[in-house]
Amino acid sequence: MIQYHGWHYDEMKQVGTDYADVREVEAYDARMQKLRDIGEETEKIFTALNIEQDQTLLEVGCGTGEFTIAAAGQDVKNIEFHNAGFLTYEHSGEPIDAVLSQLALHHLPDFWKIIALWRVYSLLKDGGRFYLRDTVYSFEVDGYKDFFDEWVDGIRNAAGDETAIDVETAVREEYTTLGWIMEGLLERAGFHIDKKEYSEGFMAAYVSTKR
Ligand SMILES: C[S@@+](CC[C@H](N)C(=O)[O-])C[C@H]1O[C@@H](n2cnc3c(N)ncnc32)[C@H](O)[C@@H]1O
């Protein structure tokens, strides 16, 4: 068991929405069904990462494991689960072929994001790929009030009050950063960003390679 220093960020302490709460997690997938097409996301990730059958994929912050299960071809024997996060996962064995993380990195403050990215980098084999999709802001900051109001209203209309409250909580308490900061963090961690895609002012996906 690794001993962490008193100054180390405690990533097991939930910020914003409490994903250690079983009821919260049970409701999560149902809410996401209204907003996301998991099948389409899975296809996109497979294409971007180009994973072959005998390769190793690490998903960080897997939530209820929807992607992991699809990636393992429904054969759960292929999956190892570790109760650890970006800052605490310890890898043993060969370097990993690909890493994926969706909607999890914004749970860390920016300083700890670069530590997280640098740890992901060090787990990968040379040429290994990293697919990162997260909430990242790309709207003009002088319009932030209108942007957040419209975002919350849009989510309320599409998925109801509970999900709108989730968005409000996330904006207030979690650590979504700006696109230019995220690109700098990825590059400073050593990655080459092959592809970046910003959407809706609050989402981004990056496909990066370990140089
Ligand atoms: C919004 S959910 C996303 C779940 C899933 N990846 C998805 O796309 O639906 C956020 C996830 O990030 C996880 N998480 C929070 N902090 C984390 C950290 N420091 N390292 C890894 N995962 C973390 C939570 O436990 C939760 O599973």
The ligand as an SDF file (V2000), in Angstrom:
LIG
                    3D

 27 29  0  0  0  0  0  0  0  0999 V2000
  -19.3980   11.9470  -14.9440 C   0  0  0  0  0  0  0  0  0  0  0  0
  -18.7910   10.3810  -14.4760 S   0  0  0  0  0  0  0  0  0  0  0  0
  -18.2700    9.7620  -16.0750 C   0  0  0  0  0  0  0  0  0  0  0  0
  -18.3660    8.2670  -16.1590 C   0  0  0  0  0  0  0  0  0  0  0  0
  -18.0910    7.6690  -17.5380 C   0  0  0  0  0  0  0  0  0  0  0  0
  -16.6970    7.8050  -17.9140 N   0  0  0  0  0  0  0  0  0  0  0  0
  -18.9850    8.2690  -18.5950 C   0  0  0  0  0  0  0  0  0  0  0  0
  -18.4590    8.7930  -19.5940 O   0  0  0  0  0  0  0  0  0  0  0  0
  -20.2060    8.1870  -18.4420 O   0  0  0  0  0  0  0  0  0  0  0  0
  -17.2810   10.8210  -13.6940 C   0  0  0  0  0  0  0  0  0  0  0  0
  -16.4230    9.6430  -13.3030 C   0  0  0  0  0  0  0  0  0  0  0  0
  -15.1160   10.1170  -12.9410 O   0  0  0  0  0  0  0  0  0  0  0  0
  -14.6930    9.4150  -11.8040 C   0  0  0  0  0  0  0  0  0  0  0  0
  -13.6180   10.1840  -11.1500 N   0  0  0  0  0  0  0  0  0  0  0  0
  -13.7110   11.2340  -10.3020 C   0  0  0  0  0  0  0  0  0  0  0  0
  -12.4890   11.6350   -9.9230 N   0  0  0  0  0  0  0  0  0  0  0  0
  -11.5890   10.8250  -10.5530 C   0  0  0  0  0  0  0  0  0  0  0  0
  -10.1750   10.7130  -10.5390 C   0  0  0  0  0  0  0  0  0  0  0  0
   -9.3950   11.5400   -9.8260 N   0  0  0  0  0  0  0  0  0  0  0  0
   -9.5980    9.7300  -11.2840 N   0  0  0  0  0  0  0  0  0  0  0  0
  -10.3710    8.9090  -12.0270 C   0  0  0  0  0  0  0  0  0  0  0  0
  -11.7170    8.9540  -12.0700 N   0  0  0  0  0  0  0  0  0  0  0  0
  -12.3170    9.8960  -11.3280 C   0  0  0  0  0  0  0  0  0  0  0  0
  -15.9590    9.2210  -10.9870 C   0  0  0  0  0  0  0  0  0  0  0  0
  -15.8290    8.1990  -10.0420 O   0  0  0  0  0  0  0  0  0  0  0  0
  -16.9560    8.8710  -12.1090 C   0  0  0  0  0  0  0  0  0  0  0  0
  -16.9150    7.4870  -12.4160 O   0  0  0  0  0  0  0  0  0  0  0  0
  1  2  1  0
  2  3  1  0
  2 10  1  0
  3  4  1  0
  4  5  1  0
  5  6  1  0
  5  7  1  0
  7  8  2  0
  7  9  1  0
 10 11  1  0
 11 12  1  0
 11 26  1  0
 12 13  1  0
 13 14  1  0
 13 24  1  0
 14 15  1  0
 14 23  1  0
 15 16  2  0
 16 17  1  0
 17 18  1  0
 17 23  2  0
 18 19  1  0
 18 20  2  0
 20 21  1  0
 21 22  2  0
 22 23  1  0
 24 25  1  0
 24 26  1  0
 26 27  1  0
M  CHG  2   2   1   9  -1
M  END
$$$$
